[in-house]
Amino acid sequence: MKTKRHIVHLPVYQPGKPVEDVKRELGLAEVIKLASNENPYGSSPAAKQAIIAEIDNSSIYPDGASVELTAAMAQHLGVQPNQLIWGNGADEIILMLARAYLEPGDETVMADQTFSQYRHNAEVENAVLVEVPLVNGRQDLPAMLAAVTDKTKLVWVCSPNNPTGTIVTENELVGFMDALPSHVLCVLDEAYCHFVDDVEYPDGVKLLERYPNLILLRTFSKIYGLAALRIGYGIAHPDVIHSINLVREPFNTARVSQAAAKAALADQAFVEGCRAHNLEQRDYLQGEFTRLGLPFFPTQANFVLVDVGIPSREAFDRLLRRGFITRANWSKYPTYLRVSIGKAEDNRKFVTALEEVLKEAAVQR
Ligand SMILES: *Cc1c(COP(=O)(O)O)cnc(C)c1O
């Protein structure tokens, strides 16, 4: 057997450590996971009811086109149903975009550092990566535009950017899209859009009317708290949606996921509550990092990338032993941890543990 040559060197994705594994391995009674930007408030009770109600239909294939969910979302967003596509998480939309648009040797532009799946899926298609450094944790759209050539097919813009939490402003994006050649599709990943409170954040849906070469990615994994059900979506011009449908698997989203997403969408009060809690806890965590003298990128999402001033792997291990799972090993930020914004009580405990860890590390140095 011979694996395709251009994929053998690829890393296997390493997810945030599961709480149960850490409890077992370290014999800890309580473990707090601040690693995967999950919703600490769970999901809407309406979504849970919808899941239970749908279980009896488990012997029946899902609606491959997600007609009901599409209709509900189209109405919610004020777009046409043929402007929407659903995926097994937004991750699958990323995969399908790479599959539909990238041929071997095509170029694709993205930031360094940004969400790992753009790079991964481009590499699977044997495309040429063009990575443009962040400037102060922000995507440098003029430099990304300058990196576009006749061979460029896809440009990935993540706003808020994972892992830095920074946004691209409306002015920046409009300037970029106005200058982007029409043969290039811009993928604007808005997985964290619901957490943003910066008034300069663009309304992506409105921009779709102006730019047929723009697609927005969103998900039910983050503010809706349905990460386990794997349901995300893309919003774009019908021609772009058609191209993605050419590579979509027939039944790529599950029945329970479609039902839960539809119910969750109808419960915007839950979303508003999560958003308010996140903004309050964001201010708390950033205030504590300031008090501790730790640099961080001011975030517009539900996580903060903070400079702990020691190798991130060491900070990660020391925190893990105290029962806190974070995210480390960012190639461009070797002393930074990405910390998801949790519930008030968990954040307070985390700050206490972080202070202990930093004192302990200083003593042992
Ligand atoms: C979490 C995340 C996604 C995708 O999440 P799914 O669970 O696959 O829907 C996409 N983009 C970014 C930047 C993310 O952080």
The ligand as an ORCA input file, in Angstrom:
! r2SCAN-3c Opt
* xyz 0 1
  C     -14.402     26.182     15.658
  C     -14.085     26.817     14.354
  C     -14.659     26.398     13.145
  C     -15.502     25.215     12.890
  O     -16.194     24.656     13.829
  P     -17.129     23.396     13.531
  O     -17.240     22.778     14.867
  O     -16.468     22.510     12.528
  O     -18.404     23.957     12.998
  C     -14.356     27.090     11.997
  N     -13.528     28.118     12.017
  C     -12.959     28.538     13.137
  C     -12.055     29.706     13.082
  C     -13.189     27.894     14.340
  O     -12.564     28.284     15.444
*
